[in-house]
Amino acid sequence: MANRRWILRFLGNATSISKAKVNALLKGNSIHVIDMSLFPKLLLVEGSKEKMNALTSHSNAWAYSPEKSYKVPTTRKKL
């Protein structure tokens, strides 16, 4: 299965988790971190849907959804 980008959301207590724990958990599930700038609540990760299901099925502390992109409409006036 092809890898996709996912938004991984931490639903638990943000003070109870460290970057080292999260990196170890993701690496163990073959999920790659793309962006951790909104850690600890949100992460942008890349992996297969099966790996994401495996990660979130064992804990209610994580939820994921596919990354979506939107086209910004132009503000230029048409003549």
ABEGO torsion letter per residue (X at the ends): XBBBBBBBBBABBAAABBAAAAAAAAAAAGBBBABAAAOAABBBBBEBAAAAAAAAAABAABBBBBBBBBBBBBABBBX
